[in-house]
Amino acid sequence: MFTMSSGSRARLGGYPEPAELEGRWRALVGESGGVETRVGSSVAGRALWRFDLGCRDAGAPAVLLTGLIHGNEVVGSLALLDVVARLAGSGALARDRRRIVVMPIANPDGFAATMDRLRRRLPAWRRGNANGVDLNRNFPPALPPGLKPSRHPFAGSRWRRSPWYSGPHPLSEPESRAIAEVAGEVRPALALAFHSFGQLLLHPWASARQPHPRLPAYRALADAFLRGRPGSQFKVRQAAALYPMVGDLDDWLDLTFGTLALTVEVGRLDRRLLHPRAANPFWWANPVDPTTALDQVTPGVLALLEASR
C-alpha cells in the first residue's frame, strides 16, 4: 500500500496521490481474486487499467464502472473504490453472476496534473487529458434521430482552450479509445460513470431534452438507488436538463449497445465556497471531507446494483 508523508497529505487534504490511488485499486483487485489488464497508454504514456471482478464467464452480462474521466473529479473515483470495496467485503462479488469491469482512473494524465498543482498550492482544475480534450465529449455523437447537436458552450467545443474541448474528431484520444474498445468487447448491460459534483443521478439523453424511450427502466434503477439511501439529498435528472452534452459516454453506450448508462455526480457544494480552500478550483469539485459524500452515495449504488441483477 502506498502512503504519503504527513506534509503532502495535508497539502492534498487527504486525497491520494496518483500512485497511491492506483495502488489501492490494484491491492483491492488482487485481494478479491480479480484480474488486472493494461488496455492502453495515456497521451503521456501512463497505464490505462481495466480490472475484472465477479463472474469469469465471458458470455455473462457485464457491468462497466468508470471513474476519473475528468482529471479533477477525484472524489468520484474514491466513491467507486468504496463501492467495489464494500461489494468485495460483503461477498457480493463472489455471488454476482455478472462480469464487473472497472476502469477507475480513465484520465491518468489529467489526474496527475491536478494533484501536482494541488501539491504545489497552485490552482488545480484540469478536466481534460494531456491534449486538453474533455474525454466525456470525445465519444461518437449519439443523437436521437432528427436532432442536431446543441450549440451550448458546455455541450462540447472545437476551441482548444475550452474546458469542454471535444478534440479534433470522435475517439481521437487514447483514453476514450480504450474505454470504447473495452465497451465494445464486453457490451455492458449496465454502466455507471462516477463524476463530481452535484449530488445527482443522471440518465440519457444528455444530447437532447427529448424523453428517453426506456425512461421506465431508468426510473426503476433510480428508485432503487434512492431506496438504498433513505434521506439522501440526491436528485434524479435527465442529463440534458442539467446542460446538454454531445459526445458523452452515457449516450454513446445507450445508443450503441443498448446499455442502461447512468452518471453518478458525487458530492455537492453546500458551504464549501466559504472554506479557505475554496480559492483553489479543486475544492469546487471535491469536498473538503469526502466521508459524508461517500456515505450519501455508496448505499444507493449498492442498492441499484442489487436491483439490476
C-alpha angles and dihedrals in degrees: 000000000000119000134191129221115257090248093053092045091052092051091049094045091237094306113135127253113241093257091050095050092047088049092052091052095047092047093049093048092048093049090048095053092250130145126242122207130181103225099179147320131270123240088272094045100260119147120266105210132204118193120197119202137165121023117026095202107118090209095054121108113269135222116203117206120186136180141176095028081144109054097220098050098088098150089064092062090045089054090050090050090051091051094050093044091054092047089053095044094050095049091243092125091058091050097045114104091202131087110248108207116188130190100175101168103041094159107039095163094054090045092050092048091049095051093043091056092044090051089054091047092245125138107280121196107130107156098162135063126260089288091054092249120147098227091203089065095044101079121099108282110261107197126169109251115284097016127117125218116274120252093212108131091234093052092078133297136215089209107106094215094055117107085226096051105155096200132244092295139346115295091008090140127076091226096055090042090054091053091046092050093050090047091049090053099046099029093208121225089203132022131185121190116196116215139148145271140018104058089247137140106213128194133182143315099066092155098054141022090227109121113258115247090227094049093129090058091049091047091052091055091046091050090052089051092052093046089053092062109032111198093024114146092221117132126205116226141165101249095237090059088066093046132309121268128190119197095020123152099240097055091045093051091046096050097037103043105012088248119166094231125184137173121223111207105201122209134001136234099246104150096338094114089062092058117101089240092061090092086078112071091219088078093054088068100032126052117239087235111027094190095090092045092053091048089054096051112029099067090049093050091048090052091048092051091049092049092049096058 
